[in-house]
Amino acid sequence: MSSKARAERTAYACTDCGYESPKWLGRCPECGAWNSFLEKPPTVPGAQQPRPAATPVEVGATPEDGEERLALGLGEFDRVLGGGLVAGSLVLIGGDPGIGKSTLILQVAGLAAQATGRPVLYVSGEESARQVGMRARRLGLVGRGLYLLAETDLDAALAAAHALSPALLVVDSIQTVHSPALPQPAGSVVQLRQCTLKLLRWAKDSGVPVVIVGHVTKEGELAGPKVLEHMVDVVLYLEGERFSSYRVLRGAKNRFGSVAEVGVFEMREEGMVEVANPSELFLSERGQDGVGSVVVPVMEGTRPLLVEVQALTSPSLAPAPRRTANGLDYNRLVLVAAVLSRRLGLPLGSQDIIASVVGGLRVQEPAVDLALALAIVSSQRDRPLRPDLVAVGEVGLSGELRSVPHLERRLMEAERLGFRRVVLPRSGVRKGLRCGLELAPAATLREAVRLAFA
């Protein structure tokens, strides 16, 4: 067989992982998928022009000025990004279906058009231009400079972007667009990887920031290969309870800033409205004599927030009592319950324990341990804590209390909102601590419980 015939020979490729085979296979040997092989068009020599080789640049010859950022005027969004969109960056936003990703990104596109005075291209692969236009009018967007393109062909979308020369390109969503050069359907692993790579190259070559929307799996992770997160510059997650109006935008990766920042929004009829004071929001509906309720100052990035931790204990009807955590780390709940049973002698072995963070915020740091423990004790004893009390500290396995970082900033936020007393680890009370609260330092969890209910 001649070399030309071999080059034009038909091949087969797996639609899930891209594995190629000279013949059709019922099961992919790479990923194990069944009936996933489709015929791949023959390779035509010279069909793809090689990119020009990049020229090495000495580090000392690189520009000294910082990266150029596009500030959108949406304070909570700019905060998570580290000050705005960086020129030539690729930003990926994920979240559960119906959480408000398209609403938020449409607002961002409209603000970018107003801030720059240049066109912004919004590529929609899920909705028609009419549907997106109806949402824009509902959000009160003027629409000047905001161009809509209902297209799933990524090559056609990039051609339109090249002709328009926008200040920002938005693709909603990456799972719906495809590259015609690949036989795999849109949303497959190969298409996701190739389309993201094309958008990355276009962003770097043009210097235009690109924002893409991604779906998430049932486990809460971005759908598609994990390499997708490694390819982009910024990964953001929009979180929140489905039946709550509050949304939290959290950074999971940011090559141009901190990943610890969060932005808080409220979902209204007119769109995503940023919340200037989240602490007051999370505590706005708190009762004055609630049993099993404790307030804890947590750190979200550089911002201290006051959130309410609630716990409920109830006799279990099952042989193994349940432990349920909403907005909290399940393992921390199990740890705190075990320490309370072992070190304080609380009869929790036959009790179901349900713990939750009010407002839909997810708290992962160990500083919430002490507040969680006091909430469980309050519910088990059916005794409320004083409403002007806050608690913060990490609980160890032997029942000791450990200090937490940024203690002074946490206490200043609690003082600003009218709290008067704080139970905290004794090791965290250092000389020079500026605080107007009444301090109740404790070395162990047993001592903290005694001080809290005094």
N, C-alpha and C positions, 0 to 999 in steps of 0.2 A: 504493500500500500504506500502511495506517495505521501510526502510530508504535507502537501496541500489537502489531500483527502483526510489525513489524520486531524488536521486543524479544523476542518469543517464537519467532523464526525459529531453526531448528536450525543449529548451527555444528559445525565439526570442529576437533579439536586434536591436535597431535603428541604422542605418548606419551613421546618422548625429551626434547624441549626446550620443549614447551608452545606452539609456534607455532599460531595459530588461522587458519582459513580458512572462508569461507562455503560452500565445496564440498569434496568429498573429493578428495585429491591422492594420487597414487601415490608421490611422492618429496617430502620436506619441503624447501622452498627455504631454510630456516634452518640446519638441521644436516645435511641430506643423507641422512637415514634413509629407507629404503624401507618401504612398507606400514605406516607408524606412525600413521596418522590414524584416530581413533575419533570417533564421534558424541558431541558434548557436549550435555548437557541444556540446554534453553532457559533463558535468564536470566529470573527472576521478579522484577519490581520490588519492592523492600522486603524481599527475603528476607534480606539481610544488614544488620544494624543497624550504623550507623556508631559507631565508638568515640568516647567523649567527648574533646574536644580537651585536650591537655596544657597546663598553665599554666606560663609561663616563670618560672624561679627565678633570682634574682641569686646570683652565685658566693659573695658574702659571707654569704648567708643559708643556705648549705648546711651540714649538720652537720660539726663539726670532728673528731669522734671517728673512729677508723679503722673499717675494715669488720669486720663480725661474722663470725667464722670458727668452723667446726665441726671441732674436732680429733678424729680418729677413733681415735687410739691406735695406728695402724699407722705406725710412724715413717718408713719409707721412702716410703710414699704421701703422708704429710703433708709430707715434705721437698720432694717434687717440686711439690706444690701451693703451697708457700710458707708452710705452717703449718696448712693445713686447708681445707675447703670454705667458700667465701664465700657468705653468704646471698644468694639470688637469682641465683646464677651458673649458667651452662650449660657443662658440661664434656663434651668429646668424647674418647672413648678408642678408638684404632684399633690394629690389629695383624693379623698373619696368622691364617688359620683354624687353630684348635687350639693357639694360643699360650698361652691361659689368660685371655683377657679376661673371659669369663663367670664363671670361678672367682674372679678377683680382685675383680670388682665385686660378686659375691654376698657375699664376705667384708666388703667395705666397707659394704654395706647392713646386714649383721648387726651390725657394730661401731657403725654410726650409731644403730641402734635401742637398743643397750645404753648408749651414751654419753649420749643425750638422754632416754631414757625415754619417747619419743614414737613413734608408728607410722612405719614406713618402707614405701613402696609399691614393689614390684619388678614392673614390667610386662614380661612375656616374650612376644615375638611369634614366637619360634622353637620354644620347648618348652612343654609342658604344665606346669601347676602341680605335678603329681605328679613329673615329671622334675626340676624345680628343687628340689622338696622332698627328693628322694633325694640330690641333690648337697649340699644344705645339711646333711643328716644325716651324709653322708660327711665333710664339712669340720668336723664337730663344733659346728655353730652351734646355739645354744639355740632360736632362732626366735621368742622372745617379742618381740612388737611388729613383726615382719617379715611383711608381707602380700604374697601372690603374686597376680598377676592375669594370666592367659593371654588376651591380647586384642591384635588387630591394628588395631582401630578406635581411632584416636587421640582422637577426640571422646569416646568411651565411657571411655577410660582417663583423660582429664582430668576427666571428670565424677566418676569414682570417686576421683581424687586430691582434688578439691575437697571431696567429702563426708568423706573420711578426714582431711584436713588433716595430711599427713605432715611429718616433719622432713627427708625426702629422697625424691626421686622418681628411679627408675632405669628407663630404657627400653632393652631389649635385644632387638633392635637397631633402629636408625633406618631400616634398609633394609626392615624387615618391617612397619612400621606405615603406615597410609594415612589420608587425610582423605576421608570419603565425598562431600564437596562437589566433588571433582575426579574426572574420568573416567579419568585415567591410573592404571595399576596401581602397586602398592607397589614401591618401589625406583627408579622413574623419577625423572628430574631434577626435574620439577615437584613430585612428591610429596615428595621429599627436602627441597626448598627450603621448601615450604609447611609441612610437619610440623615442621621445625626452627624456623621462624618462630613457629609456634603455641606450641611448648615454650618458646621464648625469651620471648614475651610473658607466658606463664603464670608463668614463674620470676620475672620482674621485678615482675609485679603481686602475686604471693603472697609473695615474699621467700623462697621455698623453693628450695634448690639442686637442680639437675637434672643427672643424669649419663646420657649416652647412649652406646651402643656402636656403632661404625661398622666396616664391613668395609673392607678395603684391596684395591687392584688388584694385578696381577702386578708392576707397577713399584714397589710398596711405598707408594703414595699412597692417601689415603682415597678410597673409591669415591664418585662423585657429583660435583656441581659444586664448583669451587674456592671458590665463594662460601660454601660450607658452613663452611669453616674461618674465614672472616671474620665470620660471624654469631655464632659461639660465643665464650665468654670464655676458655676453656682448651682446648688440644689436647694430648693425651698419646698417646704411642706405646709399646706393649709389644713389646719386641724380644727376640730370642734365637734360637739354632739349634734346629731341630725335634728333633734327637736329643740336645740338651743339657738338663739340668735347671735351668739358670740363666736368669733373665729380667731384663731391664733396662727400667725404666719411665723414659722420657725425655720431657721437656717440649719441645714445638715452639712453643707460644704460651701466654702467661699474662699476662692483664691485671692480675693482682694480685700478681705476684712475678716471680722470675727464670726464664728459660727454660733456663738452663744446668745446672740440677740434675738428677740421675738417682737413681733408687732401684733397688737390687739385691735380687732375690728368688730363692729356690730353690723349684722346683716339686716338691712332695712329695705323698704320698697324702692328707695332711691339708690340702692346699691350698698357697697361696703363703706361704712363710716368709721373713721379711725377714732379710737378711744384714747383721750388725752390722759385720763387718770384711771388706769385699770384697777387699782386697789379699792377705790371707792365703789367701782362697778361690781367687783366680786363680793363686796360686803354689804351692798345696798339692801338686800332682803334678809339679812341675818337677824334672828330673833334675839331678845335680850336675856332670856332665861332658857336657852336651848340645852337640853341634856345631850351629851355626846358631841358637842361642838367646841372647837378650839381654833383660834386664829394663829397662823404662823407666817412670819416674814420670810419669803423665799427670794432667791436671786435668779432672774432670767437675764443672762448676759450681764450688763452693767446696771440693770434697772432692778431695784427692790420692789417686790409686789407683796401685798398682804392678801392671803387667801384663807378661806374657811375650810377646815378639815372636819368631816363628820364621820362618826362611827356608830354602829348599831349592833348590839349583841342580843341574841335570842336563843332560847333552848332549841337544840337541834333535834329533829325527828329522824335523822338518818344515823347509821352507825358511825360514819365519818363526818364530823362537822365541816361545814363549808367555810371557805375564806374567799371573799369577793372584793376586788379592788377596782375602783373606777377613778382614773386619773392619777393613781398611785402605782408604784412598783409592787407587784404581787409578792415578790420575794421579801421586800422590806416589811410588808404586812405580816407575813409568816414569821419573820425574825422577831418583830416587836411582840407579837402574840406569844411566842415561845418564851421570851424573856419575862413577860408579865406572869406567865404561868409558873415558870421555874423559880424566878428570883423574888417575886412578890406574893406567890401563892394564890393568884386569882384562879378561880375554877372555870377556865376557858376551854377545857378539854371536851366539854359537852355543849359548847355554845357555837352557834353560827356567828361569824363576824363579817359585817359589810362595812367597808370604808370607802369614802368618796371625797373628791375635791369639788367644791361648789363652783359652778361657772364654766365647766368644760375644759379647764386648764389641766395639763398633764405635768405633774411634778415628779421628778426623778431623783433629786438630790437627797442625801441622807439627813439634811437639816430638818426634815419634816418628821423624823422619828419620834421626838419627844411630844410634839403636838398630837401625833397619832396615838401614842401610848396614853396620854391624858384623856383623849376623846374616848378610847375604849374603856378606861377606868370609870369615866363619868357615866357612860351608858350602862356598864355592868352594875354600878352602885346606884344608878338612877338619881344622881346628884349633879346639878348644873355647876359649872364654873362661873366665876364672876365675869361679866361681859367685857370689862376693860382689861382683860388678861391676854397676853400673848405668850407663846412658848416656842423655843427654838433650840435645837441640839440634836446630836447624833447619839444613838443608843448602842452600846457595845454588848457583846454576848454575856459578859459577866455582870451586866446591869449598870456599868459606869456610863457617865455622860462625857462626850467628847466635844471639843469646841468646833465651830464652823467658821469659814472665812467670811470677810466683809461684815462682821457682826455690828460694827458701829453704823454702817449705812442701813442695815436692816432695822435697827432700833430707832434711828432717826425717822424712818418712814412710819413706824408704829406710833411714835410720839406725835408726828404731824397729823395723824388721823384720830387722835384723842385717846389712845390707850395709855394706861397709867402704870401697869405692873407687868414684868416680864420674868418668866422662869427660864433660866439658861444654865449652861454648864459652868461650874466654878472655874475651870481652867480657862474659860474665855474672858473672864473679868480681869483685865490687865490695867496697870497704872496708866492714866491718861485717857481712859475710855470716856468719851463725851456722850452723855445720855441723860435725858431728863426724866426717864422712867424709874420707878421703884424697882430695884434689882432684887431678885430672889435666886441667888446662885445655889446650885446643888451639885454634889459630886456623884451621886448615884440616882438611879431612877426612883428608888424608894423614897429618898429625901425629896425629890422633885414632886412626887405625888403628895407628900405631906404638906409641902409649901403651897402647892396649887390649891388644895382644898382647905387651907387654914382659914 
